[in-house]
Amino acid sequence: MTTAQAIVEQLLSLPEDAQAEVLDFIEFLKTRKVGEGEKHEDAEWGKLSLASAMRGMEDEESPYTVDDLKESSG
């Protein structure tokens, strides 16, 4: 018996609501696997996007000074 056959056999013995949970879990596993490959690409796009948004800001003078820094308690 293959793993898929064993899963189907077990699945058919569950009530309908539990079968729906299994389906949700399967869909979660599929998106997680796809998401792992996309995480790196998304991170790279995020860096590029942030770099584009911040371009030129390093040359701007800050409106804040060290005196503007204050420690606050709770």
QUIPE-V107213 format. One line per field, one symbol per residue. ss: DSSP state (H for helix, E for strand, - for the rest). psi: psi as a letter, one per 20 degrees, with the letter a starting at -180 (. if undefined). A space follows every 50 residues. Layout:
ss: ???
psi: ???
This chain:
ss: --HHHHHHHHHH---HHHHHHHHHHHHHHHHHHHHHHHHHHHHHHHHHHH HHHH--HHH------HHH------
psi: prggghgggggiiqrghhhhgggggghggghggghghhggghgghggggg hghipihhiqppiqrhhipqpqp.
